[in-house]
Amino acid sequence: MILNTMSVEGSRVLMVGDKLSTDIVGAGNAGLTSVLVKTGEFRESDLDNEIKPDFIFDHVGQLRRLFE
């Protein structure tokens, strides 16, 4: 995995996506921090799923909150 090559911990990498079954599951499988954005493929019913992202934002512009 590229993270090993670069000596980066997965928990220090953000996977940002709008689909639980691919983006958020993939992030979890890779040990990455997951961010679900409520755009694109996202549906409100997704929030009732057992798959839980680390963070949920209305749009990608809110990502800056993680770095303040």
C-alpha positions in Angstrom: 0.0 0.0 0.0 1.2 3.5 -0.8 0.9 4.5 2.8 3.5 2.1 3.8 5.9 3.3 1.1 5.4 6.9 2.3 5.5 5.9 6.0 2.1 7.5 6.7 -0.4 6.2 9.2 -3.8 5.6 7.7 -5.5 7.5 10.5 -3.7 10.6 9.3 -5.3 10.3 5.8 -8.8 11.4 4.9 -11.0 9.6 2.5 -13.8 11.9 1.4 -16.8 10.5 -0.4 -20.5 10.6 -0.9 -21.3 6.8 -1.0 -21.3 4.6 2.1 -21.0 1.3 0.3 -17.8 2.2 -1.6 -16.1 5.3 -0.2 -16.7 4.9 3.5 -16.4 1.1 3.5 -13.2 1.4 1.5 -11.7 3.9 3.9 -12.5 1.7 6.8 -11.0 -1.3 5.2 -7.8 0.6 4.5 -7.7 2.1 8.0 -8.3 5.6 6.8 -10.3 8.4 8.5 -13.6 8.6 6.6 -15.6 11.7 5.8 -19.1 11.4 4.3 -20.3 14.5 2.4 -24.1 14.9 1.8 -23.8 15.5 -2.0 -23.8 13.5 -5.1 -24.7 9.8 -4.3 -25.7 10.6 -0.7 -29.3 10.0 0.4 -30.7 10.9 3.9 -31.6 7.2 4.4 -27.9 6.4 4.3 -27.7 7.7 7.8 -29.7 4.8 9.1 -27.1 2.4 7.8 -24.8 0.4 10.1 -21.8 1.8 8.2 -20.7 4.9 10.0 -18.2 7.4 8.8 -15.9 9.2 11.2 -17.3 12.6 10.1 -20.3 13.8 8.2 -20.4 17.2 6.4 -23.0 18.9 4.3 -20.4 19.8 1.6 -16.7 19.5 1.1 -16.2 23.2 2.0 -16.7 22.2 5.6 -13.6 20.0 5.6 -11.6 23.0 6.8 -13.2 22.5 10.2 -11.0 19.5 10.7 -7.9 21.6 10.4 -8.8 24.6 12.6 
